[in-house]
């Protein structure tokens, strides 16, 4: 255990030694801190409507101003961080599980199944992301479910392909044949011998997808196709601000700023992580 | 090369077919009776039944799919719900606006990305290189709709340098270009970063090559070596990414069209969703996806001509 801690500590020091990494860590810490302690830090209830206070500029009582319903934007931004972060973590975790399972099946299963799956993955990848999102909204209606399904359909083909390629390469490795000759079943081979060897690079790539997923959630909510009002979401705040951009620009600024901070933070962190741990992934 | 082209084209046809199957499944799964949605709440049962027969909804599902499939390959995507016009016509009317936007985005990304990539490759590790490196990652990371809103806020609302909405006067080309500047910047800025990084990496590789060393030994001016001998080779890998880039710009264009209230396919699909005009949604999604697949096909074929190695990979 202590070995793992010292390894983690060393990794963190290497990341912090890079200016980009340190900047990324700072932004991510800021964002996660705001989201986790949103209840304590928020100066008002994020969904409390107060018509008398609407369209107020930034001040001491309303740090980022108020929107068209008089809701405190600072509190909405903090709580919006919770939505962004939980959607990102949940949908990436789901994509990882589905991607790994499908990738193992494609790589280890029969040839025809592999070909079929690759074809479906390629077809899914042929949709421009936003077009896929718009098409799926017709099916699921504007909801968080639609956002999660979009993220899964966007990410799974890539994840499954990585796992598939590596599984194919390992399929005929000597240690796999050895396990087979000792009577190990398919599930055991996949779980104990192949999975540990293929999962590492995928986790780094998945962590780099966090900002992309946050952008998808914010983008769909901006179009009014993601989370439903009055749930605070950065994209929804940006949309409120867009509707009133001429007279009260601070609403749009308040909605855009956290999206910029978060996507920059996670991207800088991810880039540094990749450079530090696995420079081979750089050529993608 | 012919063998590769035929294989690659065949693959594209198969992928388009699978895309059609996926879209058909999606339309089929939409809750509610399409005939009832099209006719509205005041229609009688007999009217709904008549429309169901006309739309072919009384047929078994595989016949419905077969009809959809055959018609789609012939360019017939059915009629849209509101005005009963052919979906293909409506989409093709809007497509030039979106293509102009993407072309604008391309121009921004090429005009800024390639020089920046060269510039940073000449002195790798220097202060200019580091700053541009961080900026490139930054513009790639920030979503295009945030860039679009902030660009609108800064250049159109605050500074009033450029117009905020519309595509400009239809007869006035200068006016149209002025209306294109901001939206295409929002669409292309991310790719400025991508291109800068890509060109930098491939320039660094090429500058090590022996023909560059020979050119240096001959005493050719550094400027000539960089732009004439190194860049022309270093630029090749960007062609492969062009296809991917246009796909991402198609996505960004949807947002840019909505933010800047421009006509285009993205705005069309968005409005169609709000009015539940589902045949129009699936038709427009199909057209843009096929366009994307076609662009990737062309990019791959161009790379196949330029780089014989990729031909054997298919």
Interface residues (C-beta under 8 A of the other chain):
Chain A: X19 X20 X119 X120 X122 X123 X124 X126 X127 X128 X129 X130 X131 X132 X134 X135 X136 X137 X138 X139 X211 X215 X218 X219 X222 X223 X225 X238 X241 X242 X245 X246 X249 X252 X253 X256 X259 X260 X263 X264 X266 X267 X268 X271
Chain B: X14 X15 X18 X19 X22 X23 X26 X27 X29 X30 X130 X134 X137 X138 X140 X141 X142 X143 X145 X146 X149 X150 X152 X153 X157 X158 X247 X248 X250 X251 X252 X254 X255 X258 X259 X266 X269 X270 X273 X278 X281 X282 X284 X285 X288 X289 X292 X293 X296
